[in-house]
């Protein structure tokens, strides 16, 4: 059953007495809001925009129950071939019969936000995964470098021992001519200590 539209005079009186028409139009102008209406048993009193006819309050058990409550209630609702989250609150007025304030929030906007959030989460996961791989590679490289440095120190120590125990004089300098190796036999031949050189 479809609602009858409320007479224009009642609509004008209601808007002037409550000043709520502006608020409803502002709500209806929001991207995620499909509709905002004030509805009584006799029909839609105010609407945020031209909307297709809505079911009468008395023909919808959910709306009848909402009319008897003073709390806000909500439900999933099919409106103009779109799934909406409808939030309903009863209202009382001295000018008009009691009715319902209904706001339908489009789930399409929320679904798109959800999809966008999933995309961003996927990209962030990929970036974190890549950073994890780079971090693991860096950690492995650092460990290999530490092992190599340790091996190099062992090799240097072993080389020093070999040079020190040779029965031949060993003298070595770096590129700048600074003495870096001067074993004990070289000390005896040149009559100088490696510390003095």
C-alpha positions in Angstrom: 0.0 0.0 0.0 1.4 3.4 -0.9 1.1 6.5 1.2 -1.1 9.4 0.4 0.7 12.7 0.1 -0.1 15.2 2.9 -1.9 18.3 1.9 0.3 21.3 1.0 -1.2 23.5 3.7 -0.3 21.0 6.4 3.2 20.8 4.9 3.6 24.6 5.0 2.2 24.8 8.5 4.5 22.1 9.7 7.6 23.6 8.2 6.8 27.0 9.7 6.0 25.7 13.1 9.0 23.4 13.5 11.5 24.9 11.1 12.7 21.4 10.3 12.4 21.6 6.5 15.8 23.2 6.2 17.4 20.5 8.3 15.8 17.8 6.2 17.0 19.4 3.0 20.5 19.7 4.4 20.5 16.1 5.4 19.2 15.0 2.0 22.0 16.9 0.3 24.7 14.7 1.9 26.3 12.2 -0.5 25.6 9.1 1.7 22.0 10.0 2.5 19.4 8.5 0.1 16.5 10.2 1.8 15.3 12.0 4.9 11.5 12.2 5.5 9.0 13.1 8.1 6.1 10.6 7.8 2.8 10.4 9.6 -0.1 8.0 9.3 -1.6 10.2 6.6 1.6 10.3 4.4 4.9 12.0 3.9 4.9 15.4 5.4 8.5 16.5 4.4 11.1 14.9 2.2 14.6 15.8 1.4 13.9 15.4 -2.3 11.3 14.0 -4.7 11.2 10.3 -3.8 9.3 7.4 -5.0 6.3 6.5 -2.8 7.0 4.8 0.5 5.0 2.2 2.3 2.4 3.5 4.8 3.4 3.5 8.4 0.4 1.3 9.3 1.4 -1.3 6.6 4.9 -1.8 7.9 5.2 -3.7 11.3 8.7 -2.2 11.8 7.4 1.4 11.4 4.4 0.7 13.6 6.8 -0.6 16.4 9.1 2.4 15.9 6.1 4.7 16.3 5.6 3.2 19.8 9.2 3.6 20.9 11.0 6.7 22.0 14.4 5.3 21.0 16.1 5.3 17.6 15.8 2.0 15.7 17.3 0.9 12.5 17.1 -1.8 9.8 18.4 -2.8 6.4 15.8 -1.6 3.8 15.4 -1.8 0.0 14.7 1.7 -1.4 14.6 2.6 -5.1 16.6 -0.6 -6.0 19.3 0.2 -3.4 20.1 -1.3 -0.1 20.0 1.4 2.6 20.5 1.5 6.4 17.3 3.1 7.6 17.4 4.9 10.9 13.9 5.7 12.4 12.9 7.9 15.3 9.4 8.8 16.4 8.4 12.4 16.9 5.6 14.2 18.6 4.1 17.6 17.5 1.4 19.9 18.6 0.7 20.9 15.0 0.8 17.6 13.2 -0.1 14.1 14.2 2.7 12.0 15.6 5.0 10.4 13.1 8.4 9.2 12.2 11.6 10.8 11.2 13.3 8.4 8.7 16.8 8.7 7.3 18.0 6.2 4.7 21.8 6.0 4.4 23.1 4.6 1.2 25.3 1.5 1.7 26.9 2.1 -1.8 29.1 4.8 -0.4 30.1 2.7 2.6 30.8 -0.3 0.3 33.0 1.9 -1.9 34.8 3.2 1.2 35.2 -0.4 2.3 36.6 -1.4 -1.1 39.0 1.6 -1.1 40.1 0.7 2.5 40.8 -2.9 1.4 42.8 -1.6 -1.6 44.8 0.7 0.7 45.3 -2.2 3.2 46.5 -4.4 0.3 49.0 -1.8 -0.9 50.2 -1.2 2.7 50.6 -5.0 3.2 52.7 -5.2 0.0 54.9 -2.3 1.1 55.4 -3.8 4.6 56.1 -7.2 3.0 58.7 -5.6 0.7 60.2 -3.8 3.7 60.3 -7.1 5.6 62.2 -8.7 2.7 64.6 -5.8 2.5 65.0 -5.9 6.3 65.7 -9.7 6.3 68.2 -9.3 3.5 69.9 -6.5 5.4 70.0 -8.6 8.6 71.4 -11.5 6.7 74.0 -9.3 5.0 75.1 -7.8 8.3 75.5 -11.3 9.8 77.5 -12.4 6.8 79.7 -9.3 7.1 80.3 -10.0 10.8 81.2 -13.6 10.0 83.5 -12.4 7.2 85.2 -9.8 9.6 85.7 -12.5 12.2 87.2 -14.9 9.6 89.4 -12.0 8.3 90.6 -11.4 11.9 91.4 -15.1 12.3 93.3 -15.1 9.0 95.3 -12.0 9.9 96.2 -13.5 13.3 97.2 -16.8 11.7 99.2 -14.9 9.1 100.9 -12.8 11.8 101.9 -16.0 13.6 103.2 -17.6 10.4 105.2 -14.4 9.6 106.6 -14.3 13.1 107.7 -17.9 13.1 109.4 -17.9 9.6 113.1 -18.4 9.5 113.4 -15.7 6.9 113.4 -11.9 7.3 110.0 -10.5 6.3 109.6 -6.7 5.8 106.4 -5.2 4.3 105.2 -1.6 3.8 101.9 -0.1 2.8 101.4 2.2 -0.2 102.7 5.2 1.6 105.9 3.4 2.6 104.9 2.9 6.3 106.3 -0.3 7.7 103.5 -2.8 8.5 105.3 -6.1 8.9 108.8 -6.5 10.5 109.3 -10.1 11.9 111.8 -11.2 14.6 114.5 -12.3 12.1 114.2 -8.9 10.3 114.7 -7.3 13.8 117.9 -9.3 14.3 119.3 -8.6 10.8 118.6 -4.9 10.9 119.3 -4.6 14.7 116.1 -2.7 15.2 112.9 -3.5 17.1 109.6 -3.5 15.2 108.4 -1.1 17.8 111.2 1.4 17.0 110.5 1.3 13.3 
